[in-house]
Amino acid sequence: QVHLVESGGGLVQAGGSLRLSCAASGRTFSTYAMGWFRQAPGNEREFVAAISASGRTFYADSVKGRFTISRDNAKNTVYLQMNDLKPEDTAVYYCAARSSMGVRTTPHEYDYWGQGTQVTVSS
């Protein structure tokens, strides 16, 4: 079992930055692929970024060049650095863990989820 807790969300103006953190429990964090998803009201949950156990990263086209996912296995934590934020980035952001090493982009391929953290970008 893996317990995930996100933090770092908030209100920011367009063009600003935020860094989300996701702290994971468990001794096998380094073997998990990790992902960030987001969900805006009325929309389906969508893929944002993922990082494999080996550190390979993958991004949605909408955030490529603006967002950076990283992980610190010593701290059991995955991060999402978000720069040049836009109003359309407004959503609840979720951290997810996949008990396999490879990167995936669909929610159903992840086994554990955090409770989410709200990100609001004002214009």
C-alpha positions in Angstrom: 0.0 0.0 0.0 1.2 3.5 -0.9 -0.2 6.7 0.7 0.3 9.9 -1.3 -0.1 13.4 0.0 0.1 16.4 -2.3 1.0 20.0 -1.3 2.0 23.3 -2.9 -1.2 24.3 -4.6 -2.6 27.8 -4.4 -3.7 30.9 -6.2 -1.2 32.5 -8.7 -1.4 35.1 -11.4 -0.9 34.2 -15.0 2.8 33.9 -15.8 3.6 32.9 -12.3 5.0 29.7 -10.9 4.2 27.0 -8.4 5.9 23.8 -7.2 3.8 20.9 -6.2 5.1 18.2 -4.0 3.8 14.6 -3.5 5.1 12.7 -0.5 4.8 9.0 -0.6 4.8 6.4 2.1 6.4 3.0 1.7 9.9 1.6 1.3 9.6 0.8 -2.4 9.0 4.3 -3.8 12.1 4.1 -6.0 10.5 1.2 -7.9 7.3 3.1 -8.8 6.5 5.2 -11.8 4.9 8.4 -10.7 2.5 10.7 -12.5 0.7 14.0 -12.2 -2.9 14.4 -13.5 -5.3 17.2 -13.3 -9.1 17.7 -13.4 -11.0 20.8 -14.0 -14.7 21.1 -13.2 -16.8 19.3 -15.8 -13.7 17.7 -17.4 -12.2 14.3 -17.3 -9.0 13.7 -15.4 -6.1 14.3 -17.8 -2.5 13.4 -17.9 0.1 16.1 -17.1 3.5 14.5 -16.6 5.1 11.2 -15.5 8.5 10.0 -14.5 9.6 6.4 -14.6 11.5 4.6 -11.8 14.7 5.2 -13.8 14.0 8.9 -14.2 12.6 9.0 -17.8 10.1 11.8 -18.1 7.0 12.4 -20.3 4.8 15.4 -20.7 1.4 16.3 -22.1 1.8 18.6 -25.1 -0.1 21.4 -23.3 2.6 21.7 -20.6 5.7 20.7 -22.4 8.4 23.4 -21.9 6.6 24.9 -18.9 6.3 22.1 -16.4 9.1 19.8 -15.1 8.6 16.6 -13.1 11.3 15.3 -10.9 11.7 12.8 -8.1 13.9 12.5 -5.0 14.0 8.9 -4.0 15.8 9.7 -0.7 12.8 11.8 0.3 10.1 9.6 -1.2 8.9 12.7 -3.0 7.9 13.6 -6.5 7.7 17.3 -7.7 6.0 19.2 -10.4 7.6 22.6 -11.1 5.0 24.7 -13.0 6.2 27.9 -14.7 4.5 30.4 -17.0 1.1 29.3 -15.6 -2.0 30.0 -17.6 -5.7 30.3 -16.6 -6.3 27.0 -18.4 -4.0 25.3 -16.0 -6.6 25.8 -13.3 -7.6 22.4 -11.9 -7.2 20.0 -9.0 -3.8 18.3 -9.4 -3.4 14.7 -8.4 -0.3 12.7 -7.8 -0.4 9.0 -8.7 1.8 6.0 -8.3 2.1 3.0 -10.5 3.5 -0.2 -9.1 5.5 -0.8 -12.3 8.5 1.0 -13.6 7.3 2.3 -16.9 5.7 5.6 -17.8 2.0 5.6 -18.6 -0.4 8.4 -19.4 -3.9 7.0 -18.6 -5.4 7.2 -15.1 -6.6 3.6 -15.0 -3.0 2.4 -15.2 -2.1 3.9 -11.9 -2.7 2.1 -8.6 -2.6 4.8 -5.9 -3.8 8.3 -5.8 -3.5 11.3 -3.5 -6.3 13.5 -2.4 -5.5 16.4 -4.8 -4.4 20.0 -4.4 -6.1 23.0 -6.0 -4.2 25.2 -8.4 -6.0 28.4 -9.5 -4.4 30.7 -12.1 -6.0 34.1 -12.4 -5.8 36.2 -15.6 
